[in-house]
Amino acid sequence: MDLGIKDKVVVVMASSKGLGKATAREFAKEGATVLISSRDEEALQATAEEIKQHSGNDNVHYRVCDMSNEEDIASLFQFAGEKFGRIDILINNTGGPKAGGFDGVTDSDWHTAFDRNLLSYIRASRAVLPYMKEQQFGRIINISSSSTKEVIDGLILSNTFRAGMVGFSKTLAREVAKDNILVNTIGPGRISTDRLEELDQISAENQNVSIEEIVARRKGQIPIGRYGKPEEFAKIVVFLASSANSYMTGQSLVIDGGSLKAL
């Protein structure tokens, strides 16, 4: 299948590691021009070189951007617009917010999570829409969490702002569909990343058991019987962001190996 991605300009946020990195790599393999970003310039440089070598695509660029910083986001998209003259695809992504239940988070934690995990997506989307409307083509994918379908205990910040993300995405999708701009939300279930390892470690400490026991329990709850691979998640993101997807918009999907029960 021709995904129609070759030579498209793709911006992948928070992409020096984890799901963002895997997604950027899959776009590069399809021949896209890819701009990655994160707060760590050294990690970005290493990731860009790794993606180039893995994909055989030299059109991989990087720019430092803190997703909680409004000026950084504006600067990133100004750079992209000036360098490439267009932006076809935006993959919104950030690290997960602080773990904890209601009594374990402060007003400051709430404000930080709002800035990083919801307002950043809004700002980035606002920045790319003029390009996409002029082109009469665009794809925005908002990476969220399986908590959009079923809340996760001990992650009240994530549960709250991921739900807000779905409302934002659905509303925006309806407003820009006339311009051939499709907006979807994709939530990972238990995909093998540093974030998942961090959450498993927290669970192990809270329950006073080994992390191996936690992992075994979690895998036992997944019908496929294992954690997902970042590249498995990334391939679905790439399809939804491609020209091959011409009719699906405003949807909230979860990639979880079948873990969620019917609602």
C-alpha contacts under 8 A as a table, 3 or more apart, distances in Angstrom:
res1	aa1	res2	aa2	distance
2	D	5	I	7.99
2	D	244	A	7.16
3	L	6	K	7.98
3	L	239	F	6.93
3	L	242	S	5.52
3	L	243	S	5.73
3	L	244	A	5.00
4	G	242	S	6.18
4	G	243	S	5.16
4	G	244	A	6.65
5	I	8	K	5.32
5	I	27	F	7.58
5	I	30	E	6.26
5	I	31	G	6.70
5	I	32	A	5.74
5	I	242	S	5.89
5	I	243	S	6.91
6	K	30	E	5.92
6	K	31	G	4.38
6	K	32	A	4.73
6	K	33	T	7.82
7	D	31	G	6.03
7	D	32	A	4.62
7	D	33	T	5.73
8	K	31	G	7.99
8	K	32	A	5.02
8	K	33	T	5.95
8	K	87	I	7.68
8	K	88	D	5.93
8	K	89	I	7.48
9	V	32	A	6.10
9	V	33	T	4.80
9	V	34	V	6.02
9	V	35	L	7.74
9	V	84	F	7.37
9	V	86	R	6.77
9	V	87	I	5.18
9	V	88	D	5.21
9	V	89	I	6.35
10	V	27	F	7.72
10	V	32	A	6.81
10	V	33	T	6.10
10	V	34	V	4.88
10	V	35	L	6.18
10	V	87	I	6.44
10	V	88	D	6.05
10	V	89	I	4.65
10	V	90	L	5.92
10	V	91	I	7.59
11	V	34	V	6.01
11	V	35	L	4.82
11	V	36	I	6.14
11	V	87	I	7.45
11	V	89	I	6.31
11	V	90	L	5.02
11	V	91	I	6.16
12	V	15	S	6.05
12	V	20	G	6.48
12	V	23	T	7.65
12	V	24	A	6.28
12	V	34	V	7.38
12	V	35	L	6.25
12	V	36	I	5.12
12	V	37	S	6.68
12	V	90	L	6.19
12	V	91	I	4.74
12	V	92	N	6.53
12	V	93	N	7.31
13	M	20	G	6.70
13	M	36	I	6.18
13	M	37	S	5.31
13	M	38	S	6.71
13	M	67	M	7.87
13	M	90	L	7.97
13	M	91	I	6.14
13	M	92	N	5.46
13	M	93	N	5.18
13	M	94	T	6.87
14	A	17	K	7.58
14	A	20	G	5.83
14	A	21	K	7.89
14	A	36	I	7.29
14	A	37	S	5.46
14	A	38	S	4.62
14	A	39	R	7.81
14	A	67	M	7.64
14	A	92	N	7.96
14	A	93	N	5.62
14	A	94	T	5.31
14	A	95	G	7.18
15	S	18	G	7.08
15	S	19	L	7.20
15	S	20	G	3.89
15	S	21	K	4.39
15	S	22	A	7.89
15	S	23	T	7.91
15	S	24	A	6.96
15	S	36	I	5.57
15	S	37	S	5.64
15	S	38	S	6.08
15	S	44	L	7.77
15	S	93	N	7.80
16	S	20	G	6.84
16	S	21	K	5.38
16	S	36	I	7.14
16	S	37	S	6.73
16	S	38	S	6.03
16	S	40	D	7.74
16	S	43	A	5.92
16	S	44	L	5.11
16	S	47	T	5.74
17	K	20	G	6.13
17	K	21	K	4.69
17	K	22	A	7.43
17	K	47	T	7.55
18	G	21	K	5.45
18	G	22	A	6.36
18	G	193	T	5.39
18	G	194	D	6.78
18	G	195	R	8.00
18	G	230	P	6.91
19	L	22	A	5.08
19	L	23	T	6.03
19	L	193	T	7.29
19	L	230	P	5.56
19	L	231	E	7.82
19	L	233	F	7.53
19	L	234	A	6.87
20	G	23	T	5.13
20	G	24	A	6.18
20	G	93	N	6.69
21	K	24	A	5.14
21	K	25	R	6.18
21	K	36	I	7.99
21	K	47	T	7.44
22	A	25	R	5.13
22	A	26	E	6.39
22	A	230	P	5.80
22	A	231	E	5.50
22	A	234	A	5.88
23	T	26	E	5.22
23	T	27	F	6.40
23	T	230	P	7.93
23	T	231	E	7.05
23	T	233	F	7.89
23	T	234	A	4.47
23	T	235	K	7.22
23	T	237	V	7.08
23	T	238	V	7.12
24	A	27	F	5.20
24	A	28	A	6.20
24	A	34	V	6.68
24	A	36	I	7.04
24	A	51	I	7.78
25	R	28	A	5.07
25	R	29	K	6.24
25	R	51	I	5.48
25	R	54	H	7.67
25	R	55	S	6.84
26	E	29	K	5.05
26	E	30	E	6.49
26	E	55	S	7.94
26	E	231	E	7.45
26	E	234	A	6.60
26	E	235	K	6.58
26	E	238	V	7.01
27	F	30	E	5.14
27	F	31	G	6.68
27	F	32	A	5.64
27	F	33	T	7.98
27	F	34	V	7.08
27	F	238	V	6.48
28	A	31	G	5.16
28	A	32	A	5.20
28	A	33	T	6.76
28	A	34	V	6.37
28	A	51	I	7.25
28	A	52	K	7.64
28	A	55	S	5.92
28	A	57	N	6.02
28	A	59	N	7.63
28	A	60	V	7.18
29	K	32	A	7.46
29	K	54	H	7.96
29	K	55	S	4.67
29	K	56	G	7.26
29	K	57	N	6.86
31	G	57	N	6.54
32	A	59	N	7.37
33	T	59	N	4.97
33	T	60	V	6.08
34	V	59	N	6.30
34	V	60	V	4.82
34	V	61	H	6.15
35	L	60	V	5.94
35	L	61	H	4.71
35	L	62	Y	5.28
35	L	63	R	7.28
35	L	80	A	7.73
36	I	44	L	7.32
36	I	48	A	7.55
36	I	60	V	7.53
36	I	61	H	6.24
36	I	62	Y	4.72
36	I	63	R	6.47
37	S	44	L	6.75
37	S	62	Y	5.60
37	S	63	R	5.05
37	S	64	V	5.35
37	S	65	C	5.70
38	S	41	E	7.23
38	S	44	L	6.77
38	S	63	R	7.28
38	S	64	V	5.32
38	S	65	C	5.11
38	S	66	D	6.17
38	S	67	M	7.72
39	R	64	V	5.36
39	R	65	C	5.26
39	R	66	D	5.02
40	D	43	A	5.41
40	D	44	L	6.16
40	D	64	V	6.63
41	E	44	L	4.93
41	E	45	Q	6.12
41	E	63	R	7.49
41	E	64	V	5.81
42	E	45	Q	5.28
42	E	46	A	6.40
43	A	46	A	5.19
43	A	47	T	6.05
44	L	47	T	5.02
44	L	48	A	6.01
44	L	62	Y	6.32
44	L	63	R	7.68
44	L	64	V	7.71
45	Q	48	A	5.21
45	Q	49	E	6.38
45	Q	62	Y	6.97
46	A	49	E	5.30
46	A	50	E	6.18
47	T	50	E	4.98
47	T	51	I	6.09
48	A	51	I	5.20
48	A	52	K	6.20
48	A	60	V	6.01
48	A	61	H	6.50
48	A	62	Y	6.78
49	E	52	K	5.09
49	E	53	Q	6.27
50	E	53	Q	5.23
50	E	54	H	6.07
51	I	54	H	5.03
51	I	55	S	5.84
51	I	56	G	7.94
51	I	57	N	7.76
51	I	60	V	7.41
52	K	55	S	5.37
52	K	56	G	5.42
52	K	57	N	5.10
52	K	58	D	5.34
52	K	59	N	7.62
52	K	60	V	6.49
53	Q	56	G	5.38
53	Q	57	N	7.36
57	N	60	V	6.98
63	R	76	L	6.70
64	V	72	D	7.81
64	V	76	L	7.69
65	C	69	N	7.72
65	C	72	D	5.15
65	C	73	I	6.25
65	C	76	L	6.62
66	D	69	N	5.40
66	D	72	D	6.00
66	D	73	I	7.22
67	M	70	E	7.43
67	M	72	D	7.21
67	M	73	I	6.47
67	M	94	T	7.04
67	M	115	D	7.99
67	M	116	R	5.78
67	M	120	S	5.63
68	S	112	T	7.67
68	S	115	D	5.32
68	S	116	R	4.52
68	S	120	S	6.10
69	N	72	D	5.31
69	N	73	I	6.49
69	N	120	S	7.94
70	E	73	I	5.28
70	E	74	A	6.32
70	E	120	S	7.59
70	E	123	R	7.43
71	E	74	A	5.12
71	E	75	S	6.06
72	D	75	S	5.09
72	D	76	L	6.10
73	I	76	L	5.12
73	I	77	F	6.50
73	I	120	S	7.84
73	I	123	R	7.26
73	I	124	A	6.52
74	A	77	F	5.51
74	A	78	Q	6.15
74	A	124	A	7.84
74	A	127	A	7.05
75	S	78	Q	5.06
75	S	79	F	6.08
76	L	79	F	5.18
76	L	80	A	6.28
77	F	80	A	4.84
77	F	81	G	5.98
77	F	124	A	7.88
77	F	127	A	6.47
77	F	128	V	7.25
78	Q	81	G	5.20
78	Q	82	E	6.16
79	F	82	E	5.28
79	F	83	K	6.00
80	A	83	K	5.22
80	A	84	F	5.81
80	A	85	G	7.32
80	A	86	R	7.55
80	A	87	I	7.28
81	G	84	F	5.53
81	G	85	G	4.81
81	G	86	R	5.64
81	G	87	I	6.81
82	E	85	G	5.58
84	F	87	I	7.43
86	R	131	Y	5.97
86	R	132	M	7.90
87	I	90	L	7.60
87	I	128	V	6.57
87	I	131	Y	6.01
87	I	132	M	6.75
87	I	138	G	7.87
88	D	131	Y	7.62
88	D	132	M	6.29
88	D	137	F	6.76
88	D	138	G	5.04
88	D	139	R	6.57
89	I	138	G	5.76
89	I	139	R	4.80
89	I	140	I	5.91
89	I	241	A	6.64
90	L	125	S	7.57
90	L	128	V	7.48
90	L	139	R	6.34
90	L	140	I	4.84
90	L	141	I	6.36
91	I	140	I	5.98
91	I	141	I	4.93
91	I	142	N	6.10
91	I	143	I	7.27
92	N	121	Y	5.87
92	N	124	A	7.44
92	N	140	I	7.40
92	N	141	I	6.12
92	N	142	N	4.79
92	N	143	I	6.00
93	N	121	Y	7.65
93	N	142	N	6.52
93	N	143	I	5.32
93	N	144	S	7.56
94	T	116	R	6.95
94	T	117	N	6.40
94	T	143	I	7.98
95	G	117	N	7.84
95	G	195	R	7.74
96	G	117	N	7.36
96	G	158	S	6.84
96	G	195	R	7.37
97	P	113	A	5.57
97	P	116	R	7.89
97	P	117	N	7.13
97	P	157	L	6.37
97	P	158	S	6.01
98	K	109	D	7.30
98	K	113	A	7.64
98	K	155	L	7.61
98	K	157	L	7.01
98	K	158	S	7.94
99	A	154	G	6.21
99	A	155	L	5.04
99	A	156	I	7.42
99	A	157	L	7.26
99	A	158	S	7.88
99	A	199	L	7.83
100	G	103	D	7.78
100	G	104	G	5.29
100	G	105	V	6.40
100	G	154	G	4.68
100	G	155	L	5.32
100	G	156	I	6.46
100	G	157	L	7.69
101	G	104	G	5.27
101	G	105	V	6.86
101	G	153	D	7.40
101	G	154	G	4.58
101	G	155	L	6.08
101	G	156	I	5.52
102	F	105	V	6.01
102	F	156	I	6.37
103	D	106	T	7.94
105	V	108	S	7.98
105	V	109	D	5.79
105	V	110	W	7.20
106	T	109	D	5.06
106	T	110	W	6.43
107	D	110	W	5.06
107	D	111	H	6.28
108	S	111	H	5.14
108	S	112	T	6.11
109	D	112	T	5.10
109	D	113	A	6.08
110	W	113	A	5.23
110	W	114	F	6.14
110	W	157	L	6.86
111	H	114	F	5.12
111	H	115	D	6.24
112	T	115	D	5.25
112	T	116	R	6.12
113	A	116	R	5.17
113	A	117	N	5.38
113	A	118	L	7.46
113	A	157	L	6.70
113	A	158	S	7.91
113	A	161	F	7.54
114	F	117	N	5.47
114	F	118	L	5.31
114	F	119	L	6.02
114	F	161	F	6.74
115	D	118	L	6.07
115	D	119	L	4.87
115	D	120	S	5.94
116	R	119	L	6.37
116	R	120	S	5.43
117	N	120	S	6.26
117	N	121	Y	7.03
117	N	161	F	6.52
117	N	162	R	7.57
118	L	121	Y	5.39
118	L	122	I	6.57
118	L	161	F	6.13
118	L	162	R	7.53
118	L	164	G	7.26
118	L	165	M	6.15
119	L	122	I	4.99
119	L	123	R	6.15
120	S	123	R	5.10
120	S	124	A	6.12
121	Y	124	A	5.21
121	Y	125	S	6.06
121	Y	142	N	7.43
122	I	125	S	5.20
122	I	126	R	6.11
123	R	126	R	5.10
123	R	127	A	6.29
124	A	127	A	5.10
124	A	128	V	6.53
125	S	128	V	5.39
125	S	129	L	6.16
125	S	140	I	7.45
126	R	129	L	5.56
126	R	130	P	7.77
127	A	130	P	6.97
128	V	131	Y	5.60
128	V	132	M	6.41
129	L	132	M	4.97
129	L	133	K	5.90
129	L	138	G	7.92
130	P	133	K	5.24
130	P	134	E	6.18
131	Y	134	E	5.28
131	Y	135	Q	6.25
132	M	135	Q	5.07
132	M	136	Q	5.78
132	M	137	F	5.27
132	M	138	G	4.90
132	M	179	D	7.83
132	M	181	I	6.92
133	K	136	Q	4.86
133	K	137	F	6.64
133	K	138	G	7.56
133	K	179	D	5.78
133	K	180	N	7.99
133	K	181	I	7.57
134	E	137	F	7.92
135	Q	138	G	7.70
136	Q	179	D	5.07
136	Q	180	N	5.54
136	Q	181	I	7.13
137	F	179	D	6.64
137	F	180	N	5.00
137	F	181	I	5.41
138	G	180	N	6.47
138	G	181	I	4.32
138	G	182	L	6.37
139	R	181	I	5.50
139	R	182	L	4.95
139	R	183	V	5.98
139	R	241	A	5.25
139	R	242	S	7.39
140	I	181	I	7.54
140	I	182	L	6.29
140	I	183	V	4.73
140	I	184	N	6.55
140	I	241	A	6.89
141	I	183	V	5.85
141	I	184	N	5.10
141	I	185	T	5.67
141	I	186	I	7.09
141	I	237	V	7.22
141	I	240	L	7.73
141	I	241	A	6.70
142	N	165	M	7.78
142	N	169	S	7.53
142	N	183	V	7.71
142	N	184	N	6.29
142	N	185	T	4.62
142	N	186	I	6.26
143	I	185	T	5.86
143	I	186	I	5.05
143	I	187	G	5.80
143	I	188	P	7.73
144	S	148	T	7.47
144	S	162	R	5.80
144	S	165	M	7.50
144	S	185	T	6.57
144	S	186	I	5.83
144	S	187	G	4.48
144	S	188	P	6.94
145	S	148	T	6.04
145	S	158	S	7.95
145	S	162	R	6.67
145	S	186	I	7.16
145	S	187	G	3.77
145	S	188	P	5.08
145	S	189	G	6.60
145	S	254	V	7.37
146	S	149	K	5.76
146	S	150	E	6.57
146	S	151	V	7.71
146	S	187	G	4.81
146	S	188	P	5.57
146	S	189	G	5.16
146	S	254	V	5.62
146	S	255	I	7.60
146	S	256	D	7.39
147	S	150	E	4.75
147	S	151	V	4.39
147	S	152	I	5.80
147	S	158	S	7.47
147	S	159	N	5.57
147	S	162	R	7.01
147	S	163	A	7.68
147	S	187	G	7.67
148	T	151	V	6.79
148	T	159	N	6.89
148	T	162	R	5.92
148	T	163	A	5.31
148	T	166	V	7.27
148	T	187	G	7.23
148	T	252	S	7.83
149	K	254	V	7.80
149	K	260	L	7.92
150	E	260	L	7.51
151	V	155	L	7.91
151	V	159	N	5.65
152	I	155	L	5.81
152	I	156	I	7.69
152	I	159	N	6.84
153	D	156	I	7.28
155	L	158	S	5.42
155	L	159	N	6.06
156	I	159	N	5.05
156	I	160	T	6.09
157	L	160	T	5.28
157	L	161	F	6.27
158	S	161	F	5.46
158	S	162	R	5.68
159	N	162	R	5.54
159	N	163	A	6.28
160	T	163	A	5.47
160	T	164	G	6.56
161	F	164	G	4.86
161	F	165	M	6.17
162	R	165	M	4.92
162	R	166	V	6.56
163	A	166	V	5.26
163	A	167	G	6.68
164	G	167	G	5.18
164	G	168	F	6.22
165	M	168	F	5.04
165	M	169	S	6.01
165	M	185	T	7.94
166	V	169	S	5.09
166	V	170	K	6.06
166	V	185	T	6.58
166	V	252	S	6.66
167	G	170	K	5.32
167	G	171	T	6.16
168	F	171	T	5.31
168	F	172	L	6.06
169	S	172	L	5.19
169	S	173	A	5.94
169	S	183	V	6.21
169	S	184	N	6.41
169	S	185	T	6.75
169	S	250	G	6.29
170	K	173	A	5.12
170	K	174	R	6.49
170	K	183	V	7.39
170	K	184	N	7.46
170	K	249	T	7.95
170	K	250	G	4.38
170	K	251	Q	6.82
171	T	174	R	5.38
171	T	175	E	6.50
171	T	250	G	7.49
172	L	175	E	5.06
172	L	176	V	6.23
172	L	183	V	7.16
172	L	250	G	7.87
173	A	176	V	5.52
173	A	177	A	5.81
173	A	181	I	7.43
173	A	182	L	6.02
173	A	183	V	4.98
173	A	184	N	7.49
173	A	249	T	6.20
173	A	250	G	5.05
174	R	177	A	5.59
174	R	250	G	6.95
175	E	178	K	7.32
176	V	179	D	5.47
176	V	180	N	7.07
176	V	181	I	5.67
176	V	182	L	7.37
177	A	180	N	5.22
177	A	181	I	5.22
177	A	182	L	6.06
177	A	249	T	7.85
178	K	181	I	7.31
182	L	246	S	7.91
182	L	247	Y	7.90
182	L	248	M	7.18
182	L	249	T	5.04
182	L	250	G	7.34
183	V	249	T	5.28
183	V	250	G	5.60
183	V	251	Q	7.67
184	N	240	L	7.79
184	N	248	M	7.86
184	N	249	T	5.51
184	N	250	G	5.14
184	N	251	Q	5.09
184	N	252	S	6.15
184	N	253	L	7.95
185	T	250	G	7.53
185	T	251	Q	6.16
185	T	252	S	4.62
185	T	253	L	6.21
186	I	237	V	7.41
186	I	252	S	5.81
186	I	253	L	4.81
186	I	254	V	5.68
186	I	255	I	7.28
187	G	252	S	7.48
187	G	253	L	6.07
187	G	254	V	4.55
187	G	255	I	6.17
188	P	191	I	6.42
188	P	233	F	7.17
188	P	254	V	5.82
188	P	255	I	5.04
188	P	256	D	6.07
189	G	228	G	7.90
189	G	254	V	6.72
189	G	255	I	5.69
189	G	256	D	4.07
189	G	257	G	7.51
189	G	259	S	7.73
190	R	196	L	6.82
190	R	227	Y	5.48
190	R	228	G	6.22
190	R	256	D	6.16
191	I	196	L	6.90
191	I	227	Y	5.33
191	I	228	G	4.31
191	I	229	K	5.68
191	I	230	P	6.16
191	I	233	F	7.78
191	I	256	D	7.66
192	S	196	L	6.16
192	S	197	E	7.36
192	S	227	Y	5.94
192	S	228	G	6.00
192	S	229	K	5.74
192	S	230	P	6.48
193	T	196	L	5.27
193	T	197	E	6.42
193	T	230	P	7.23
194	D	197	E	5.06
194	D	198	E	6.16
195	R	198	E	5.03
195	R	199	L	6.31
196	L	199	L	5.12
196	L	200	D	6.10
197	E	200	D	5.08
197	E	201	Q	6.10
198	E	201	Q	5.13
198	E	202	I	6.31
199	L	202	I	5.05
199	L	203	S	6.23
200	D	203	S	5.07
200	D	204	A	6.16
200	D	211	I	6.37
200	D	214	I	6.46
200	D	215	V	6.95
201	Q	204	A	5.03
201	Q	205	E	6.24
201	Q	211	I	5.78
202	I	205	E	5.18
202	I	206	N	6.11
203	S	206	N	5.11
203	S	207	Q	6.07
203	S	211	I	7.84
203	S	214	I	7.17
204	A	207	Q	5.25
204	A	208	N	5.70
204	A	209	V	5.06
204	A	210	S	5.61
204	A	211	I	5.16
204	A	213	E	7.88
204	A	214	I	6.13
205	E	208	N	4.94
205	E	209	V	6.59
205	E	210	S	7.76
209	V	213	E	6.65
209	V	214	I	7.38
210	S	213	E	5.30
210	S	214	I	6.65
211	I	214	I	4.99
211	I	215	V	6.16
212	E	215	V	5.13
212	E	216	A	6.14
213	E	216	A	5.09
213	E	217	R	6.21
214	I	217	R	5.17
214	I	218	R	6.19
215	V	218	R	5.09
215	V	219	K	6.09
216	A	219	K	5.24
216	A	220	G	6.16
217	R	220	G	5.07
217	R	221	Q	6.65
218	R	221	Q	5.27
218	R	222	I	6.88
219	K	222	I	5.25
219	K	225	G	5.31
219	K	226	R	5.11
219	K	227	Y	6.49
220	G	223	P	7.45
220	G	225	G	6.08
220	G	226	R	7.90
221	Q	225	G	7.44
221	Q	259	S	6.40
222	I	225	G	5.07
222	I	226	R	6.56
222	I	227	Y	7.82
222	I	256	D	7.73
222	I	257	G	6.05
222	I	258	G	6.30
222	I	259	S	4.85
223	P	257	G	6.36
223	P	258	G	5.71
223	P	259	S	6.28
224	I	257	G	5.50
224	I	258	G	6.98
225	G	257	G	7.99
226	R	257	G	7.98
227	Y	257	G	7.82
228	G	232	E	6.74
228	G	233	F	7.43
228	G	256	D	7.30
228	G	257	G	7.05
229	K	232	E	5.28
229	K	233	F	6.78
230	P	233	F	5.28
230	P	234	A	6.14
231	E	234	A	4.79
231	E	235	K	6.10
232	E	235	K	5.50
232	E	236	I	7.00
233	F	236	I	5.59
233	F	237	V	6.64
233	F	255	I	6.69
234	A	237	V	5.02
234	A	238	V	6.21
235	K	238	V	5.12
235	K	239	F	6.34
236	I	239	F	5.17
236	I	240	L	6.32
237	V	240	L	5.32
237	V	241	A	6.17
238	V	241	A	5.10
238	V	242	S	6.08
239	F	242	S	5.13
239	F	244	A	6.75
239	F	245	N	6.57
240	L	244	A	7.61
240	L	245	N	5.46
240	L	248	M	7.76
241	A	245	N	6.92
242	S	245	N	5.68
243	S	246	S	5.99
245	N	248	M	6.38
248	M	251	Q	7.06
255	I	258	G	7.78
256	D	259	S	5.66
256	D	260	L	7.35
258	G	261	K	7.85
